[in-house]
Amino acid sequence: MANPNFVAGYIVDPNAEKEPLYLLLRRSQRSYLPGIWQMVTGKLNPEESASLAVQREIFEETGLVCKEIYNVDVTMFYDQLKKRIAFSANFCAFANYLQPLTLSPNEHDQYQWCTFSEALSLLAFPSQKETLEFISKYYVLEKPHLANILKMDAVQ
C-alpha cells in the first residue's frame, strides 16, 4: 500500500448565513505555482500520518483548528517538481467562516470564502474541482457518514 505524498484539506462552513462557503487560498508569488487558488495542501513529514498532516497543514496555513475532519478520497497526479506520480489524501474540514485566519505569507497572500460556484471557477485543476463537487454532494448537502470522520490526533 502506497502512502500519500501530500494532503489536501478542503475547508467548508456548511452553516454559513445564506449557503455553504468554501475556503480558498491564493498561492504567493514566492511559491511554486504562484497566484493559483487552492485548498490547504502540504507534504507529510517522515513517519507522519495523513490525518495528523492535514491538521498540521490547516493550522500552519490558516491558523484554524478544525474539530470535525472527514476522510474523503485519494487523488493521483503527476508531480512536476519531482517528476513522478504522486498521491494526495483529501479531507473535508468544517470551520466557521467568521473565525479569524492567519495566512502563512511564504505560501499564500490572500484568502477568500467562496460559494460553491465561485470556488469551482477559481480552482485551476480538474481533479480539485471533482473533489470539491464530491465534497459538496456527500459532505455538505448530505450529512456525512460518521464512518468517514477522523479520530483527531493531537496536533503538536
TORPA-4810 file (N, C-alpha, C, O; in nm, 3 decimals):
<nodes>
NODE_1_0.085_-0.118_0.000_0.000_0.000_0.000_0.089_0.124_0.000_0.178_0.136_0.084_M
NODE_2_0.065_0.213_-0.092_0.144_0.336_-0.102_0.092_0.440_-0.004_-0.029_0.457_0.011_A
NODE_3_0.184_0.508_0.061_0.148_0.619_0.148_0.134_0.744_0.063_0.206_0.760_-0.036_N
NODE_4_0.043_0.835_0.100_0.030_0.958_0.022_0.154_1.045_0.037_0.220_1.044_0.141_P
NODE_5_0.185_1.120_-0.067_0.294_1.216_-0.062_0.246_1.350_-0.007_0.322_1.425_0.053_N
NODE_6_0.118_1.377_-0.029_0.059_1.507_0.005_-0.075_1.488_0.075_-0.135_1.380_0.071_F
NODE_7_-0.121_1.595_0.138_-0.258_1.602_0.189_-0.323_1.729_0.135_-0.255_1.827_0.105_V
NODE_8_-0.454_1.724_0.123_-0.532_1.843_0.084_-0.649_1.854_0.180_-0.722_1.758_0.203_A
NODE_9_-0.666_1.972_0.236_-0.776_1.999_0.328_-0.873_2.098_0.267_-0.842_2.216_0.253_G
NODE_10_-0.990_2.050_0.230_-1.096_2.135_0.176_-1.178_2.185_0.296_-1.251_2.108_0.357_Y
NODE_11_-1.166_2.313_0.328_-1.231_2.369_0.445_-1.364_2.431_0.403_-1.371_2.509_0.309_I
NODE_12_-1.470_2.393_0.475_-1.606_2.433_0.440_-1.678_2.483_0.565_-1.660_2.427_0.674_V
NODE_13_-1.758_2.587_0.550_-1.855_2.624_0.652_-1.992_2.587_0.597_-2.050_2.663_0.519_D
NODE_14_-2.045_2.469_0.636_-2.173_2.426_0.580_-2.291_2.506_0.635_-2.402_2.499_0.580_P
NODE_15_-2.268_2.582_0.742_-2.375_2.655_0.809_-2.363_2.806_0.794_-2.417_2.880_0.876_N
NODE_16_-2.293_2.852_0.692_-2.281_2.997_0.669_-2.420_3.054_0.645_-2.516_2.980_0.620_A
NODE_17_-2.431_3.185_0.652_-2.562_3.251_0.655_-2.656_3.211_0.541_-2.766_3.163_0.567_E
NODE_18_-2.616_3.230_0.416_-2.707_3.205_0.304_-2.685_3.068_0.240_-2.781_3.002_0.200_K
NODE_19_-2.560_3.027_0.229_-2.527_2.899_0.167_-2.389_2.857_0.214_-2.314_2.940_0.267_E
NODE_20_-2.353_2.730_0.197_-2.220_2.686_0.239_-2.111_2.767_0.171_-2.123_2.809_0.056_P
NODE_21_-2.003_2.789_0.246_-1.888_2.863_0.193_-1.764_2.775_0.200_-1.746_2.697_0.294_L
NODE_22_-1.679_2.788_0.099_-1.558_2.707_0.084_-1.438_2.800_0.090_-1.436_2.903_0.023_Y
NODE_23_-1.338_2.764_0.169_-1.219_2.848_0.184_-1.116_2.814_0.077_-1.076_2.699_0.062_L
NODE_24_-1.074_2.916_0.003_-0.964_2.900_-0.093_-0.853_2.998_-0.058_-0.877_3.108_-0.008_L
NODE_25_-0.730_2.955_-0.084_-0.610_3.034_-0.057_-0.538_3.061_-0.188_-0.529_2.973_-0.274_L
NODE_26_-0.488_3.183_-0.204_-0.411_3.215_-0.325_-0.262_3.201_-0.295_-0.211_3.260_-0.200_R
NODE_27_-0.195_3.121_-0.377_-0.051_3.098_-0.358_0.025_3.228_-0.381_-0.004_3.303_-0.475_R
NODE_28_0.123_3.252_-0.296_0.202_3.375_-0.306_0.294_3.369_-0.428_0.317_3.263_-0.486_S
NODE_29_0.345_3.484_-0.466_0.436_3.493_-0.580_0.569_3.426_-0.551_0.645_3.396_-0.643_Q
NODE_30_0.598_3.401_-0.423_0.724_3.336_-0.384_0.715_3.185_-0.386_0.814_3.117_-0.356_R
NODE_31_0.601_3.131_-0.419_0.582_2.987_-0.410_0.574_2.923_-0.549_0.566_2.992_-0.651_S
NODE_32_0.576_2.791_-0.549_0.553_2.713_-0.670_0.409_2.737_-0.715_0.320_2.746_-0.630_Y
NODE_33_0.385_2.749_-0.843_0.253_2.778_-0.899_0.196_2.909_-0.843_0.086_2.909_-0.787_L
NODE_34_0.268_3.020_-0.857_0.225_3.147_-0.798_0.090_3.195_-0.852_0.062_3.185_-0.972_P
NODE_35_0.009_3.246_-0.761_-0.116_3.309_-0.799_-0.235_3.217_-0.817_-0.347_3.266_-0.837_G
NODE_36_-0.216_3.085_-0.809_-0.333_2.998_-0.826_-0.408_2.989_-0.694_-0.351_3.003_-0.586_I
NODE_37_-0.537_2.964_-0.705_-0.623_2.944_-0.589_-0.631_2.795_-0.560_-0.640_2.713_-0.652_W
NODE_38_-0.626_2.760_-0.433_-0.628_2.620_-0.394_-0.682_2.605_-0.253_-0.704_2.703_-0.182_Q
NODE_39_-0.701_2.481_-0.214_-0.734_2.447_-0.077_-0.604_2.439_0.002_-0.497_2.462_-0.055_M
NODE_40_-0.609_2.406_0.128_-0.488_2.382_0.206_-0.421_2.257_0.151_-0.487_2.155_0.130_V
NODE_41_-0.291_2.265_0.126_-0.216_2.149_0.078_-0.082_2.143_0.149_-0.034_2.242_0.204_T
NODE_42_-0.022_2.026_0.148_0.110_2.013_0.207_0.162_1.872_0.200_0.090_1.778_0.165_G
NODE_43_0.289_1.860_0.233_0.356_1.731_0.233_0.350_1.670_0.373_0.338_1.740_0.473_K
NODE_44_0.359_1.538_0.376_0.368_1.468_0.503_0.513_1.471_0.551_0.606_1.460_0.471_L
NODE_45_0.530_1.487_0.681_0.663_1.474_0.741_0.694_1.325_0.754_0.602_1.243_0.755_N
NODE_46_0.822_1.289_0.765_0.856_1.148_0.782_0.781_1.087_0.901_0.775_1.146_1.008_P
NODE_47_0.726_0.969_0.881_0.654_0.894_0.983_0.525_0.961_1.030_0.468_0.920_1.130_E
NODE_48_0.478_1.064_0.959_0.355_1.134_0.998_0.235_1.071_0.928_0.243_1.036_0.810_E
NODE_49_0.126_1.057_0.999_0.003_1.007_0.936_-0.061_1.118_0.855_-0.038_1.236_0.880_S
NODE_50_-0.141_1.078_0.757_-0.211_1.177_0.675_-0.308_1.259_0.760_-0.324_1.379_0.738_A
NODE_51_-0.373_1.194_0.858_-0.469_1.267_0.942_-0.400_1.373_1.027_-0.454_1.482_1.045_S
NODE_52_-0.282_1.342_1.078_-0.208_1.442_1.155_-0.154_1.551_1.062_-0.153_1.669_1.097_L
NODE_53_-0.108_1.511_0.944_-0.053_1.608_0.849_-0.158_1.710_0.806_-0.127_1.829_0.796_A
NODE_54_-0.281_1.667_0.780_-0.382_1.763_0.735_-0.417_1.860_0.847_-0.439_1.979_0.821_V
NODE_55_-0.423_1.813_0.969_-0.449_1.903_1.082_-0.336_2.005_1.096_-0.360_2.124_1.115_Q
NODE_56_-0.213_1.956_1.087_-0.097_2.045_1.098_-0.096_2.148_0.986_-0.076_2.267_1.011_R
NODE_57_-0.119_2.103_0.862_-0.118_2.195_0.748_-0.229_2.299_0.758_-0.207_2.416_0.727_E
NODE_58_-0.348_2.258_0.801_-0.458_2.355_0.818_-0.417_2.462_0.918_-0.439_2.581_0.895_I
NODE_59_-0.358_2.420_1.029_-0.317_2.517_1.130_-0.204_2.606_1.079_-0.208_2.728_1.097_F
NODE_60_-0.103_2.546_1.015_0.011_2.625_0.966_-0.030_2.726_0.859_0.022_2.837_0.856_E
NODE_61_-0.123_2.689_0.772_-0.158_2.776_0.659_-0.271_2.873_0.688_-0.286_2.973_0.618_E
NODE_62_-0.353_2.845_0.793_-0.468_2.932_0.820_-0.480_2.975_0.966_-0.548_3.072_0.996_T
NODE_63_-0.415_2.903_1.056_-0.433_2.929_1.198_-0.558_2.864_1.255_-0.586_2.880_1.374_G
NODE_64_-0.634_2.793_1.173_-0.758_2.729_1.218_-0.730_2.594_1.282_-0.641_2.520_1.240_L
NODE_65_-0.809_2.562_1.384_-0.812_2.428_1.442_-0.952_2.374_1.415_-1.049_2.421_1.474_V
NODE_66_-0.961_2.277_1.327_-1.091_2.221_1.288_-1.119_2.098_1.373_-1.036_2.007_1.381_C
NODE_67_-1.235_2.095_1.436_-1.271_1.984_1.524_-1.337_1.868_1.449_-1.345_1.757_1.500_K
NODE_68_-1.384_1.895_1.328_-1.454_1.793_1.251_-1.388_1.782_1.114_-1.402_1.870_1.029_E
NODE_69_-1.317_1.671_1.094_-1.246_1.647_0.968_-1.284_1.509_0.918_-1.287_1.412_0.994_I
NODE_70_-1.315_1.501_0.789_-1.358_1.375_0.728_-1.260_1.331_0.620_-1.206_1.411_0.544_Y
NODE_71_-1.237_1.200_0.617_-1.159_1.136_0.512_-1.246_1.132_0.386_-1.358_1.083_0.390_N
NODE_72_-1.194_1.184_0.274_-1.275_1.192_0.152_-1.230_1.091_0.048_-1.303_0.996_0.018_V
NODE_73_-1.111_1.109_-0.008_-1.062_1.020_-0.113_-0.914_1.044_-0.135_-0.849_1.118_-0.061_D
NODE_74_-0.861_0.981_-0.238_-0.721_0.997_-0.275_-0.716_1.038_-0.422_-0.788_0.983_-0.505_V
NODE_75_-0.630_1.135_-0.452_-0.611_1.181_-0.589_-0.469_1.146_-0.633_-0.374_1.163_-0.558_T
NODE_76_-0.457_1.098_-0.756_-0.326_1.070_-0.813_-0.298_1.178_-0.917_-0.386_1.216_-0.994_M
NODE_77_-0.174_1.229_-0.919_-0.137_1.332_-1.017_0.013_1.324_-1.044_0.086_1.254_-0.974_F
NODE_78_0.057_1.395_-1.147_0.198_1.399_-1.181_0.262_1.518_-1.110_0.222_1.632_-1.131_Y
NODE_79_0.361_1.490_-1.026_0.436_1.593_-0.953_0.547_1.644_-1.045_0.646_1.574_-1.067_D
NODE_80_0.530_1.765_-1.098_0.626_1.820_-1.195_0.762_1.847_-1.133_0.864_1.835_-1.201_Q
NODE_81_0.765_1.884_-1.005_0.894_1.913_-0.942_0.978_1.788_-0.923_1.098_1.788_-0.950_L
NODE_82_0.913_1.680_-0.877_0.986_1.555_-0.851_0.985_1.461_-0.972_1.053_1.358_-0.972_K
NODE_83_0.909_1.498_-1.075_0.898_1.417_-1.197_0.857_1.273_-1.166_0.925_1.177_-1.203_K
NODE_84_0.744_1.261_-1.095_0.692_1.129_-1.057_0.541_1.138_-1.033_0.485_1.246_-1.019_R
NODE_85_0.479_1.023_-1.030_0.338_1.015_-0.994_0.329_1.030_-0.842_0.407_0.969_-0.768_I
NODE_86_0.235_1.112_-0.797_0.218_1.136_-0.654_0.072_1.114_-0.615_-0.017_1.114_-0.700_A
NODE_87_0.050_1.095_-0.485_-0.083_1.074_-0.430_-0.112_1.180_-0.325_-0.025_1.217_-0.247_F
NODE_88_-0.235_1.228_-0.326_-0.280_1.322_-0.224_-0.399_1.261_-0.151_-0.496_1.220_-0.214_S
NODE_89_-0.391_1.256_-0.019_-0.506_1.216_0.063_-0.590_1.341_0.085_-0.540_1.442_0.135_A
NODE_90_-0.717_1.335_0.049_-0.805_1.451_0.054_-0.900_1.443_0.173_-0.954_1.336_0.203_N
NODE_91_-0.919_1.556_0.239_-1.002_1.564_0.358_-1.097_1.682_0.348_-1.068_1.781_0.280_F
NODE_92_-1.210_1.671_0.414_-1.305_1.780_0.428_-1.305_1.821_0.575_-1.325_1.738_0.663_C
NODE_93_-1.281_1.949_0.600_-1.278_2.002_0.737_-1.383_2.110_0.751_-1.394_2.198_0.665_A
NODE_94_-1.461_2.104_0.858_-1.563_2.205_0.882_-1.509_2.313_0.974_-1.444_2.283_1.074_F
NODE_95_-1.536_2.438_0.940_-1.493_2.553_1.020_-1.597_2.664_1.006_-1.678_2.662_0.914_A
NODE_96_-1.593_2.758_1.097_-1.681_2.874_1.092_-1.611_2.984_1.014_-1.498_3.021_1.047_N
NODE_97_-1.676_3.037_0.911_-1.612_3.138_0.827_-1.587_3.270_0.900_-1.513_3.354_0.850_Y
NODE_98_-1.647_3.288_1.016_-1.624_3.410_1.094_-1.498_3.403_1.180_-1.455_3.504_1.236_L
NODE_99_-1.438_3.285_1.191_-1.313_3.273_1.267_-1.203_3.353_1.198_-1.194_3.354_1.075_Q
NODE_100_-1.118_3.420_1.276_-1.005_3.491_1.212_-0.904_3.392_1.155_-0.881_3.285_1.211_P
NODE_101_-0.846_3.430_1.042_-0.744_3.347_0.976_-0.610_3.418_0.981_-0.603_3.540_0.977_L
NODE_102_-0.505_3.338_0.990_-0.369_3.389_0.982_-0.299_3.311_0.873_-0.271_3.192_0.888_T
NODE_103_-0.270_3.378_0.762_-0.205_3.311_0.649_-0.055_3.297_0.671_0.007_3.380_0.737_L
NODE_104_0.001_3.192_0.615_0.146_3.174_0.611_0.196_3.253_0.490_0.175_3.209_0.376_S
NODE_105_0.263_3.369_0.510_0.294_3.459_0.398_0.388_3.400_0.292_0.386_3.443_0.177_P
NODE_106_0.470_3.303_0.328_0.557_3.240_0.229_0.478_3.150_0.134_0.524_3.118_0.024_N
NODE_107_0.359_3.109_0.177_0.279_3.018_0.096_0.160_3.086_0.028_0.133_3.061_-0.090_E
NODE_108_0.090_3.173_0.102_-0.033_3.234_0.050_-0.037_3.382_0.082_0.012_3.426_0.186_H
NODE_109_-0.097_3.460_-0.009_-0.106_3.604_0.014_-0.250_3.654_0.024_-0.273_3.773_0.049_D
NODE_110_-0.346_3.566_0.005_-0.486_3.607_0.012_-0.573_3.485_0.037_-0.538_3.374_-0.002_Q
NODE_111_-0.688_3.508_0.102_-0.786_3.401_0.115_-0.923_3.454_0.080_-0.948_3.575_0.082_Y
NODE_112_-1.012_3.361_0.049_-1.149_3.400_0.014_-1.244_3.287_0.052_-1.221_3.172_0.017_Q
NODE_113_-1.351_3.322_0.123_-1.461_3.228_0.145_-1.553_3.240_0.025_-1.605_3.348_-0.003_W
NODE_114_-1.574_3.131_-0.046_-1.644_3.133_-0.175_-1.771_3.048_-0.170_-1.781_2.952_-0.093_C
NODE_115_-1.866_3.086_-0.253_-1.978_2.995_-0.278_-1.922_2.877_-0.358_-1.809_2.880_-0.406_T
NODE_116_-2.003_2.774_-0.372_-1.960_2.656_-0.447_-1.922_2.694_-0.590_-1.817_2.653_-0.638_F
NODE_117_-2.006_2.771_-0.657_-1.976_2.806_-0.797_-1.854_2.896_-0.808_-1.776_2.882_-0.902_S
NODE_118_-1.834_2.987_-0.713_-1.713_3.070_-0.714_-1.588_2.985_-0.696_-1.489_3.003_-0.766_E
NODE_119_-1.595_2.891_-0.602_-1.480_2.804_-0.577_-1.447_2.720_-0.700_-1.330_2.707_-0.736_A
NODE_120_-1.549_2.664_-0.765_-1.524_2.586_-0.887_-1.456_2.669_-0.994_-1.368_2.620_-1.064_L
NODE_121_-1.495_2.795_-1.007_-1.437_2.879_-1.112_-1.294_2.922_-1.078_-1.216_2.950_-1.169_S
NODE_122_-1.258_2.926_-0.950_-1.124_2.969_-0.912_-1.021_2.856_-0.913_-0.903_2.880_-0.938_L
NODE_123_-1.064_2.734_-0.886_-0.969_2.622_-0.881_-0.911_2.596_-1.020_-0.982_2.602_-1.120_L
NODE_124_-0.782_2.566_-1.024_-0.711_2.550_-1.152_-0.719_2.408_-1.209_-0.722_2.391_-1.330_A
NODE_125_-0.721_2.308_-1.122_-0.705_2.170_-1.169_-0.838_2.094_-1.168_-0.913_2.101_-1.071_F
NODE_126_-0.867_2.022_-1.277_-0.992_1.945_-1.283_-1.009_1.848_-1.166_-1.121_1.831_-1.117_P
NODE_127_-0.903_1.784_-1.122_-0.915_1.688_-1.011_-0.958_1.758_-0.882_-1.031_1.700_-0.802_S
NODE_128_-0.914_1.883_-0.862_-0.957_1.958_-0.744_-1.105_1.994_-0.755_-1.178_1.989_-0.656_Q
NODE_129_-1.149_2.030_-0.874_-1.291_2.061_-0.896_-1.377_1.937_-0.872_-1.484_1.947_-0.811_K
NODE_130_-1.331_1.821_-0.918_-1.405_1.697_-0.897_-1.416_1.665_-0.749_-1.522_1.623_-0.702_E
NODE_131_-1.307_1.683_-0.675_-1.310_1.657_-0.531_-1.404_1.754_-0.462_-1.479_1.715_-0.372_T
NODE_132_-1.402_1.880_-0.502_-1.493_1.979_-0.443_-1.639_1.941_-0.471_-1.724_1.953_-0.383_L
NODE_133_-1.668_1.896_-0.592_-1.804_1.852_-0.625_-1.845_1.733_-0.539_-1.959_1.727_-0.492_E
NODE_134_-1.754_1.639_-0.520_-1.780_1.521_-0.437_-1.807_1.563_-0.293_-1.901_1.514_-0.230_F
NODE_135_-1.725_1.653_-0.240_-1.743_1.702_-0.103_-1.877_1.774_-0.089_-1.950_1.752_0.007_I
NODE_136_-1.910_1.858_-0.185_-2.037_1.930_-0.180_-2.154_1.833_-0.175_-2.247_1.851_-0.096_S
NODE_137_-2.149_1.730_-0.257_-2.261_1.635_-0.264_-2.270_1.547_-0.140_-2.379_1.532_-0.083_K
NODE_138_-2.157_1.489_-0.096_-2.162_1.386_0.008_-2.126_1.433_0.149_-2.147_1.360_0.245_Y
NODE_139_-2.073_1.553_0.163_-2.033_1.600_0.295_-2.101_1.731_0.335_-2.106_1.763_0.454_Y
NODE_140_-2.153_1.805_0.238_-2.216_1.934_0.269_-2.367_1.925_0.249_-2.443_1.954_0.341_V
NODE_141_-2.411_1.887_0.130_-2.555_1.879_0.103_-2.620_1.760_0.175_-2.736_1.767_0.214_L
NODE_142_-2.545_1.653_0.193_-2.589_1.539_0.273_-2.507_1.539_0.402_-2.394_1.587_0.404_E
NODE_143_-2.564_1.486_0.508_-2.488_1.474_0.632_-2.385_1.363_0.613_-2.420_1.252_0.573_K
NODE_144_-2.257_1.392_0.640_-2.154_1.289_0.617_-2.171_1.170_0.710_-2.211_1.184_0.826_P
NODE_145_-2.140_1.053_0.658_-2.147_0.931_0.738_-2.034_0.932_0.840_-1.920_0.963_0.807_H
NODE_146_-2.067_0.898_0.963_-1.967_0.903_1.070_-1.854_0.804_1.050_-1.750_0.815_1.115_L
NODE_147_-1.871_0.706_0.962_-1.762_0.613_0.934_-1.642_0.686_0.874_-1.530_0.636_0.882_A
NODE_148_-1.666_0.802_0.814_-1.558_0.877_0.749_-1.492_0.980_0.839_-1.393_1.041_0.799_N
NODE_149_-1.544_1.001_0.960_-1.484_1.103_1.046_-1.350_1.052_1.099_-1.335_0.933_1.130_I
NODE_150_-1.256_1.142_1.110_-1.124_1.105_1.160_-1.122_1.107_1.311_-1.185_1.190_1.375_L
NODE_151_-1.048_1.013_1.366_-1.013_1.023_1.507_-0.908_1.133_1.513_-0.804_1.123_1.449_K
NODE_152_-0.935_1.236_1.588_-0.848_1.352_1.588_-0.721_1.324_1.668_-0.727_1.293_1.787_M
NODE_153_-0.608_1.335_1.600_-0.479_1.324_1.667_-0.447_1.458_1.731_-0.498_1.561_1.688_D
NODE_154_-0.365_1.456_1.832_-0.322_1.582_1.894_-0.219_1.649_1.804_-0.118_1.589_1.770_A
NODE_155_-0.246_1.773_1.767_-0.152_1.848_1.685_-0.045_1.906_1.775_-0.075_1.970_1.876_V
NODE_156_0.079_1.882_1.740_0.191_1.930_1.823_0.226_2.072_1.789_0.318_2.129_1.848_Q
</nodes>
